[in-house]
Amino acid sequence: MIHEIVNLKEHFPIKNDVYLECYVMSNYEEYNKDRKRKSVIIFPGGGYEMVSEREAEPVAVQFLSADISSFVLRYSTTPNMYPVQLLEGLAAVAYVRKNAERYNLDPKKICVCGFSAGGHLAACCAAFHHHQEYANQLKVTIKDTEVNGLILAYPVISMQENSHEVTCYNITHGDKKLMELLSIEKQVTDKFPKTFIWHTKEDETVSCQNSIDLCKALEEKHIFYEFHLFEKGMHGLSLANEITAYYVPKQVVKEVQQWVPMCLNFVKNYI
């Protein structure tokens, strides 16, 4: 396995030192020779105030165990705001794609995965990856920043109705035009990738209406999506098991633990 930490600022013209932790499966003559794997870039949550470790390495290991190479982006937080984090997310995609041969990856099967506010960042990457202005700022092509699949866990989607106030303020600083632009349910086009989403009805921090509204937009644009709405569970469950639980037993929800095999099935069969 290749395990390394890369400072994306050394590869792209971005504002801050931003680190991408790589968990990459190796190939050997004895087995896996010439295999090209799918990959997932994980954006943990934290309201754009911090980057949660509960939604980082433990999640990466789940993908890695299924032979899907994983990357965790520890993106910039407040007082940084749009477009800083978006450029960092797209830089991570471009870095993974540019290093696909070294990492034994399929450059056409790169997913982004986000939790809560990290879900908003992942959804932004999915919505804007084909915009030339961001590629120009990173000095790459729009092919380099292409997102092939999207995975969202209890995401913040809207910056208007049903939004998460802290996340919204930290990324927009109350700018009405940015709130409109970064409401991703309004930014779905035919360039939006296949999407896997899960949420819980009991989430009192980020309303499940965020995910429902995104699904409606995906349906209208005929974008493939898979949506799981679980009855029980608070916000921020991560793996919903003892490994990632901070509050026991509140963050251990057996039913919700099924999102992991469901998601692995999505990546394996649809990306």
C-alpha positions as CSV (number, residue, x, y, z in Angstrom):
1,M,0.0,0.0,0.0
2,I,1.1,3.6,-0.7
3,H,0.4,5.9,2.2
4,E,1.6,9.4,1.8
5,I,0.5,13.0,2.6
6,V,0.7,15.5,-0.3
7,N,0.6,19.3,0.1
8,L,-1.5,20.4,-2.9
9,K,-0.1,23.9,-2.8
10,E,3.1,22.4,-4.2
11,H,1.2,21.2,-7.3
12,F,-1.4,23.9,-7.9
13,P,-1.8,27.6,-7.5
14,I,-4.0,27.6,-4.4
15,K,-4.0,29.9,-1.5
16,N,-3.2,27.7,1.5
17,D,-1.2,24.7,2.5
18,V,-3.8,21.9,2.0
19,Y,-3.0,18.3,2.6
20,L,-4.3,15.2,0.8
21,E,-3.8,11.9,2.6
22,C,-3.5,9.0,0.2
23,Y,-4.4,5.4,1.0
24,V,-3.6,3.6,-2.2
25,M,-3.7,-0.2,-2.9
26,S,-0.6,-1.6,-4.5
27,N,-0.2,-4.0,-7.4
28,Y,2.1,-7.0,-7.4
29,E,3.4,-9.6,-9.9
30,E,1.8,-12.3,-7.7
31,Y,-1.7,-10.7,-7.7
32,N,-3.5,-7.6,-8.9
33,K,-1.0,-7.1,-11.7
34,D,-2.0,-4.2,-13.9
35,R,-5.2,-3.6,-12.0
36,K,-6.7,-0.1,-12.4
37,R,-8.9,0.7,-9.4
38,K,-11.7,3.1,-8.7
39,S,-11.0,5.9,-6.2
40,V,-12.8,8.1,-3.7
41,I,-11.8,11.5,-2.4
42,I,-13.3,12.1,1.0
43,F,-14.3,15.6,2.3
44,P,-15.1,15.3,6.1
45,G,-17.6,17.6,7.6
46,G,-17.3,20.3,10.3
47,G,-19.4,23.3,9.2
48,Y,-16.4,24.8,7.3
49,E,-15.1,25.5,10.9
50,M,-13.0,22.3,11.3
51,V,-12.4,19.0,9.4
52,S,-13.8,16.0,11.4
53,E,-11.4,13.1,11.9
54,R,-14.4,10.9,12.6
55,E,-15.3,11.2,8.9
56,A,-11.8,10.8,7.6
57,E,-9.5,7.8,8.1
58,P,-12.2,5.4,9.4
59,V,-14.2,6.0,6.2
60,A,-11.1,5.8,4.0
61,V,-10.4,2.4,5.4
62,Q,-13.8,1.1,4.5
63,F,-13.3,1.9,0.8
64,L,-9.7,0.6,1.0
65,S,-10.9,-2.7,2.3
66,A,-13.1,-3.0,-0.8
67,D,-10.1,-2.4,-3.1
68,I,-11.1,1.2,-3.8
69,S,-8.2,3.5,-3.3
70,S,-9.0,6.4,-0.9
71,F,-7.9,10.0,-0.3
72,V,-8.8,12.4,2.5
73,L,-8.7,16.1,1.9
74,R,-8.2,18.4,4.9
75,Y,-9.4,21.5,3.2
76,S,-9.3,25.1,4.4
77,T,-11.8,26.3,7.0
78,T,-13.1,29.7,8.2
79,P,-12.2,32.6,7.7
80,N,-11.6,31.2,4.2
81,M,-14.7,31.1,2.0
82,Y,-15.8,30.5,-1.6
83,P,-14.0,29.8,-3.9
84,V,-11.1,28.7,-1.7
85,Q,-12.5,25.3,-0.7
86,L,-14.0,24.6,-4.1
87,L,-10.6,25.1,-5.8
88,E,-9.0,22.9,-3.2
89,G,-11.5,20.1,-3.8
90,L,-11.1,20.3,-7.6
91,A,-7.3,20.4,-7.1
92,A,-7.6,17.1,-5.2
93,V,-9.5,15.6,-8.1
94,A,-6.9,16.9,-10.6
95,Y,-4.0,15.6,-8.5
96,V,-5.6,12.1,-8.3
97,R,-6.2,12.0,-12.0
98,K,-2.7,13.3,-12.9
99,N,-1.2,10.6,-10.7
100,A,-3.6,7.8,-11.9
101,E,-0.8,5.8,-13.5
102,R,1.5,5.9,-10.4
103,Y,-1.4,5.0,-8.1
104,N,-2.8,2.3,-10.4
105,L,-6.2,4.1,-10.8
106,D,-8.8,4.3,-13.5
107,P,-8.8,8.1,-14.4
108,K,-12.4,7.9,-15.6
109,K,-13.7,6.5,-12.2
110,I,-12.9,9.2,-9.6
111,C,-15.6,9.9,-7.0
112,V,-15.9,12.6,-4.4
113,C,-17.5,11.8,-1.0
114,G,-18.6,14.3,1.5
115,F,-20.2,14.4,5.0
116,S,-22.3,17.4,6.2
117,A,-20.5,20.5,5.2
118,G,-18.0,18.3,3.4
119,G,-21.0,17.0,1.5
120,H,-21.7,20.6,0.4
121,L,-18.1,20.8,-0.8
122,A,-18.4,17.5,-2.7
123,A,-21.7,18.6,-4.2
124,C,-20.1,21.9,-5.3
125,C,-17.3,19.9,-7.0
126,A,-19.9,17.8,-8.7
127,A,-21.9,20.8,-9.9
128,F,-19.0,23.0,-11.1
129,H,-16.2,20.6,-12.2
130,H,-16.9,21.4,-15.8
131,H,-16.7,25.2,-15.4
132,Q,-13.7,26.6,-17.2
133,E,-13.1,29.4,-14.8
134,Y,-12.1,27.1,-12.0
135,A,-9.8,25.0,-14.3
136,N,-8.2,28.2,-15.4
137,Q,-7.4,29.3,-11.8
138,L,-5.8,25.9,-11.2
139,K,-4.0,25.9,-14.5
140,V,-5.5,22.6,-15.5
141,T,-8.2,21.5,-18.0
142,I,-11.8,20.7,-17.3
143,K,-11.0,17.1,-18.1
144,D,-8.5,17.1,-15.2
145,T,-11.2,18.2,-12.7
146,E,-14.0,15.9,-14.0
147,V,-16.0,14.2,-11.2
148,N,-17.3,10.8,-12.2
149,G,-19.3,9.9,-9.1
150,L,-20.7,11.6,-6.0
151,I,-21.3,10.2,-2.5
152,L,-23.1,12.3,0.1
153,A,-23.8,11.6,3.8
154,Y,-26.3,13.9,5.5
155,P,-25.1,16.8,3.3
156,V,-25.7,20.5,3.5
157,I,-27.1,21.3,0.0
158,S,-29.0,24.5,0.2
159,M,-27.6,27.9,1.3
160,Q,-31.2,29.2,1.6
161,E,-34.2,27.2,2.8
162,N,-33.4,24.3,5.2
163,S,-29.7,25.2,5.3
164,H,-27.3,24.8,8.2
165,E,-26.7,28.3,9.4
166,V,-23.1,27.9,10.5
167,T,-22.1,26.2,7.2
168,C,-23.9,28.8,5.1
169,Y,-22.3,31.7,6.9
170,N,-18.8,30.3,6.8
171,I,-18.8,29.7,3.1
172,T,-20.8,32.8,2.0
173,H,-20.4,35.4,4.8
174,G,-24.1,36.2,4.1
175,D,-23.5,37.2,0.5
176,K,-26.9,36.7,-1.2
177,K,-25.4,36.0,-4.7
178,L,-23.2,33.4,-3.2
179,M,-26.1,31.9,-1.3
180,E,-27.9,31.5,-4.6
181,L,-24.9,30.1,-6.5
182,L,-23.9,27.7,-3.8
183,S,-27.4,26.2,-3.3
184,I,-26.6,23.1,-5.3
185,E,-30.2,21.9,-5.8
186,K,-30.3,24.9,-8.2
187,Q,-27.1,24.0,-10.0
188,V,-27.8,20.5,-11.3
189,T,-27.1,20.1,-15.1
190,D,-26.6,17.2,-17.4
191,K,-22.9,17.3,-16.3
192,F,-23.8,16.2,-12.8
193,P,-22.4,12.7,-12.0
194,K,-24.2,9.7,-10.7
195,T,-25.0,10.2,-7.1
196,F,-25.4,8.2,-3.9
197,I,-27.1,9.9,-0.9
198,W,-28.1,9.0,2.6
199,H,-29.7,10.9,5.4
200,T,-31.8,10.3,8.5
201,K,-35.2,11.7,9.4
202,E,-34.1,12.4,12.9
203,D,-31.3,14.7,11.8
204,E,-32.1,18.0,13.7
205,T,-28.8,19.7,12.6
206,V,-29.1,19.4,8.8
207,S,-32.6,18.7,7.6
208,C,-33.1,15.7,5.3
209,Q,-35.0,18.2,3.1
210,N,-31.5,19.1,1.8
211,S,-31.1,15.6,0.3
212,I,-34.7,15.4,-0.8
213,D,-34.5,18.6,-2.7
214,L,-31.3,17.5,-4.4
215,C,-32.9,14.2,-5.4
216,K,-35.8,16.2,-7.0
217,A,-33.4,18.2,-9.0
218,L,-31.5,15.0,-10.1
219,E,-34.8,13.5,-11.1
220,E,-35.8,16.5,-13.2
221,K,-32.4,16.3,-15.1
222,H,-32.6,12.5,-15.4
223,I,-29.4,12.0,-13.4
224,F,-28.9,8.5,-11.9
225,Y,-29.1,8.6,-8.1
226,E,-29.6,6.2,-5.2
227,F,-31.1,7.7,-2.0
228,H,-31.5,6.1,1.4
229,L,-33.5,7.9,4.1
230,F,-33.2,6.1,7.4
231,E,-35.8,6.6,10.1
232,K,-33.4,6.8,13.2
233,G,-30.2,8.6,13.8
234,M,-28.8,12.0,14.8
235,H,-26.6,14.1,12.7
236,G,-22.9,13.2,12.2
237,L,-23.1,9.5,12.5
238,S,-20.2,8.7,10.2
239,L,-20.0,4.9,10.1
240,A,-22.8,4.8,12.7
241,N,-20.8,2.2,14.7
242,E,-18.6,2.0,17.7
243,I,-15.5,2.9,15.7
244,T,-16.6,6.4,15.0
245,A,-19.1,7.0,17.8
246,Y,-18.3,10.0,20.1
247,Y,-21.6,9.8,21.8
248,V,-22.4,6.2,22.8
249,P,-25.0,4.8,22.2
250,K,-26.6,7.7,20.3
251,Q,-24.1,7.4,17.4
252,V,-24.4,3.6,17.1
253,V,-27.3,2.9,14.8
254,K,-27.3,-0.6,13.4
255,E,-29.8,0.1,10.6
256,V,-27.7,3.1,9.4
257,Q,-24.5,1.0,9.3
258,Q,-25.9,-0.5,6.1
259,W,-25.0,2.7,4.2
260,V,-21.4,1.4,3.8
261,P,-22.1,-1.8,1.9
262,M,-24.8,0.0,-0.1
263,C,-22.4,2.7,-1.0
264,L,-19.7,0.1,-1.9
265,N,-22.2,-1.6,-4.2
266,F,-23.0,1.8,-5.8
267,V,-19.3,2.4,-6.6
268,K,-18.6,-1.1,-7.8
269,N,-21.6,-1.4,-10.0
270,Y,-22.5,2.1,-11.2
271,I,-19.2,4.1,-11.4
